[in-house]
Structure formats: C-alpha cells, structure tokens
Amino acid sequence: TTARTYPAGCSSSTHGYCSGGQPNNSNIIDKFQFGTTDNSTDVGDLATGLHAAGGGVSTTHGYVFGGTTSGPTGNNLDTIQKFSFASDGNATDTTADLTQVSAYVDGSSSATHGYRHGGQNIPSAVVNTIDKFPFASSANATDVGDLTAARLPYKSTCNSTTHGYTMGGWASPYAGGVIDKFSYATDGNATDVGDLSPVN
C-alpha cells in the first residue's frame, strides 16, 4: 500500500505479506492474494514499527523477527512478532527473543521452527549466527549453528522441506556468491554447497 525498502516478507498458502520497512519504520502489514492482479491491502500493524527484519512462516502465522528502529548502529531488536493468516489483524510480540539483537537479518522456516540467518549487532559487528525458535510455544531462540561467513545485507534466503539456504550477501570477508545450506533435522553449521553465477 506504500513504497518501502527493507520490509520483511512471508506467505500463507493463498497470500503474500509485506511487513514493516522504510521510510519511518513502518508498522504496516500488507497482504496480497496469489493468482490475481489485485493491489495489496493494509490488514494490520506490527507491534513495533521497524525495518531490516527477518520473516518466517508456520502453517497458521507469519513471523517478523529482529530488525531495527534506527540505523545499523543503534536500536536493533531481538523481538519475535507474529500475526494470524486466518483473520486480518495486528501482530503481537510473542515475548520470545532471538539470541542477539540484530538487524539486516533473513529468515527461513521448517514445519515446526523459524530460523534467523546472520545479521548485524550493535554497534557494527556482522555475525554468522543461525538461530532457531519454535512455532508451538513462546520459547526463546537458541543458537544452533553458524553460516560459513558472517554476512548482513543484500543476501537472500529460501528453504526446502529439509534445509535452509543463504545466498550471496555482503560479508567480512566478502562472501560474494556463496550458497550456504544447513539441515533442519539436526542442528549444526552451514556448509558451502555452491556459488551463484558470476557477474559479467
């Protein structure tokens, strides 16, 4: 419904959702239907307006975690928010937290857990942390492994039913086109399983 950068995205089986973003640390939750060309609608508000957060999804809820209410060097968050797919409405703070305050994070999801990939802590430390939190309870996230390199913005994530993937991104050292993969079945570090195609 408004142009934004650094939002968090997730999807139900029928709709896509765009939450938060810049400018002004938006709290808007936008929803749009798959299979149509209709515009999105504003269906609720985040508990805290933010940008540069990660997104995750269970079968029933969308999740928005981490992010920042300022810039990359201040007011980073460790909160985990969720909102229902069944009925439009505002997100709530689950009272669970990530293991670190962190912005510029990405996320993926298994059938039972949400995962946070990397990010940036206060004031400027870039991290390789893989966090895991359960959908079934409001338990805090646990650190279950590491990416092959610490990385923050400009990366992308996705998942299969069995693994999470992190691709590309700015890192120290530079991660470039690395594709990282980690297992949902067993906690552990990611492995470098390939590279993105080179830029000509």
N, C-alpha and C positions, 0 to 999 in steps of 0.2 A: 504493500500500500504506500510505502515511501522508499525512495532510493537510499540504500545503506551499504556500507562496507563492513567487513569483519563480523557478519552475523554468524549464528550457529544454525546448522541445518539438520533436519531429521525427517523421517517419513513413516506414516502408517501404511496399511495395505492399500489405502484409497486416496491419501492426500499427502502432499508435501508441506513442510513447515519451515519458516524462516523466523528466527528469534533474535532480538537484540540488534546490536550493530552501531556504527557511527553514521551520522553525527549525533552528538548529545546523549551518548549511552542510552540508546533506545530501549524501551521495555516492551515493545510491540511483539506479539506473536501473530504472524501472518500464516494463513492457511490457503492452499490452492488444490483443486481437485485434479487428479490424474485423468487422462482421457478426454479432457475438454480444453478449450482455449479461453476459459473464463479468467478474469483477474482474481488475484488473491483477496481475501477479506481479513480484517483485523478481528481475531477471535478471543483475545485475552492479553494480559500483561504478565511479564516476568515479575517475580518477587523483588528483584533488584535489576534495574537497567544497567546494561554492560555492553562490552564488545570484546572480540577476540576470545570467545569461549568455545568449548567443545560441545558436540552434540552426540546423543546416543538414543537408542530406542529399544523398548520392550514391546511385547505384543499389544500392550494397553496404554503406554505412556511415552511421551517424549521427554528427554532429559537435556538439560543445559548445565554445564559444569565449568568451574574455573572462570577465566576471563578477567577483565579489569574495568574499573570505573574511572580510570585516569589514563595515563600513558603507560609505556612499557616499563617505567621505573618506579611506579607507585600505585598503591591501592589495588594490587592484584588480589584475586579471590580464591578461596578453596571450597566454595559452596557448591552443592549439588541441588539443582531445582528440577521439578518435574511438573508436567501438565497432562491432562487426560485426552485421549483420542476420542473417547465415546461421547463426550459432551464438551462443547466450547466453554472456555473459562480461563481464569488466571492460573499461573504456575504457583506452586508452593515450595518453600525451602524444605527439603527432606530432613533437615537437621544433621545429615551426614556430611562429612567433609572429605576432600582429597587429602593426600598425604602432604601436599605442599600448596601454598598459594602460588598460582601460576596463570599466566596469560599466554595468548597465542598457542593454545593447545588444540589438538584434534582428538577425535574420538571414534571408537568403533563399538560394536555390540555383538555379544553371543546371545544365545537364547535366554540366558539367566543373569548376565552381568554386563555392565558398561565398562569401557576401558578408555583411559586418558593416555595420549601419546605425547611425550615431550612437553616443551613449552619454555617459558621464561619466568624466573622467580625475581623477587626484589633483591638487590636493585637491578642487576642485569645478567644474572647467571643463567645460561642456557643449559637445560637439563635433558637427560636421556631416559627419564623415568617412565615406566609403564605402570599405571595404577589400575586397580580392579575394584569395582563396587557392586554389591548385589542389588537386583531389582526387587527381590521379595521382602527386603527389610530396609530400615534406615541405618544400616551399619556403615561406619566409615570405610573409605577405600583403603586398600593395602597395596604396598609396593611389591609387585610380583615379578619384576624383571627390568631390563634395560634395552633401549634401542642400541643399534651398533654405533650411533653417533648422537651427541646432543644436538637437537635442532629445534627451531621455533617456527617463524612464519614461512609462508609460501610452500609448505608441504601439503600433501594430500593423503587421506586415509580411506580405506574401504575394508570390507571383510567378506569372507566366505562363511559357511556354517561352522567351520572348524578353526579358522585362523584370522588374525588381524594383520593388516598391511599398512606400512607407512612409506610414502614415496617422495623422493626429492626433498626440497627444503633448504633453507639457509642453516648452516651449522658451523661449529668450530671444533675440528677442522671442517671445511666445506664438504657437505655430504653430496652435493651435486645430484646425480641421477640414481642414487642408491634406492633399491627396493628392499625394505626390511619386512620380515614375516615372523610372527610368533604364534604359538599354539594356545587355543582356548582350553584344551583338555588338561594340559599340565602347565603350571606356572613356570616361567623361565625367560631367559633373554631372547631377543630377536636375533635372527640370522640374516645376513646379506644374501639374497637369493637371485639377484639380477640387477640390471641397470635400465633406466629409461633410455629411449633413443637419443643419440647426441643431437645437439643444436648445431645447425649448419650456418 
